[in-house]
Amino acid sequence: MDNLGLYGLSPNGAAVYKWSGSGSTWTPWGGPAGWLYAGGTGLLATNPANGDVYLNNDFANQWHRIGGPGANFVISSASQIFGLTPSRNAINIWQGDSWVTVGGPASVVVAE
């Protein structure tokens, strides 16, 4: 996935789209989502039914479930993924195969 992409969620949440880079052409890039988070070289989408979070970080438009629901997620410029637990009592970092607590509680997390 290039880090210059622009992604959008349809108004009814039924699909994720990627802008072509010119004009008003958008390409389908995923199914239903509750919310999108982008940064670094990744794109996250939450499942609208259960809140699980999915990562798309490749050019093949393939989504991978990386965890359960969270209050919010962020991807840093260094492509580190952070998530705030639903209860907001812990901040976790994605280690590629598991989440590790790095702090908390917090109201929201942001990254640069």
Secondary structure, 3 states (H helix, E strand, C coil): CCCCCCEEECCCCCCEEEECCCCCCEEEEECCCCEEEEECCEEEEECCCCCCEEEECCCCCCCEEEECCCCEEEECCCCCEEEECCCCCCEEEECCCCEEEEECCCCCCCCC
